[in-house]
Amino acid sequence: MSGKTFNMHAAKTQLSRLVARAERGERILIARGGKVVAELGPVPRPLRATLPPDDPLLNLDEFAVDGPGGTTNADIDRLLYGKA
């Protein structure tokens, strides 16, 4: 483990400052009796979902139809509406 270590009393009295440091990405270790018992750190960022390159919504020129109402496309219907 790497990070700055604080004893329990110091962590309680400086909690707001330690949380601010953790928000900036720093890892804070909290010790009781000289033994590290907890770690304060930033919350992991969620992974962004990505669309595959062959997704019909990214390739609308291949799936577009002429005129209003046009014909339906099974790939787009399945993707948007869950239809086969």
C-alpha positions, -999 to 999 in steps of 0.1 A, spaced: 0 0 0 12 34 -8 -1 67 6 1 90 35 -7 74 69 -28 91 96 -36 77 130 -73 74 139 -75 106 160 -58 127 133 -81 113 106 -112 121 127 -101 157 133 -90 163 97 -117 142 79 -129 170 56 -94 178 44 -86 141 39 -117 135 19 -108 165 -3 -74 150 -9 -89 117 -17 -112 134 -43 -81 147 -60 -68 111 -63 -46 107 -33 -48 75 -12 -50 81 25 -42 52 50 -57 52 84 -40 34 113 -51 22 147 -23 14 171 3 17 143 -14 -8 121 -31 3 89 -68 -7 91 -85 14 64 -78 32 32 -95 64 19 -94 71 -18 -112 83 -49 -143 64 -61 -135 45 -93 -149 62 -124 -174 40 -142 -163 27 -176 -181 43 -205 -199 19 -228 -187 19 -263 -206 9 -294 -190 -16 -317 -179 -2 -351 -205 -23 -370 -234 -9 -349 -262 2 -373 -266 35 -355 -230 44 -364 -235 34 -400 -268 50 -408 -258 57 -445 -258 19 -450 -292 14 -434 -310 46 -444 -341 44 -466 -354 69 -491 -386 88 -486 -409 93 -457 -418 61 -439 -395 40 -461 -391 3 -453 -381 -10 -420 -346 -25 -413 -345 -56 -391 -311 -47 -376 -323 -13 -365 -357 -26 -352 -339 -53 -332 -314 -28 -317 -340 -1 -309 -371 -21 -302 -360 -56 -294 -378 -69 -324 -364 -96 -347 
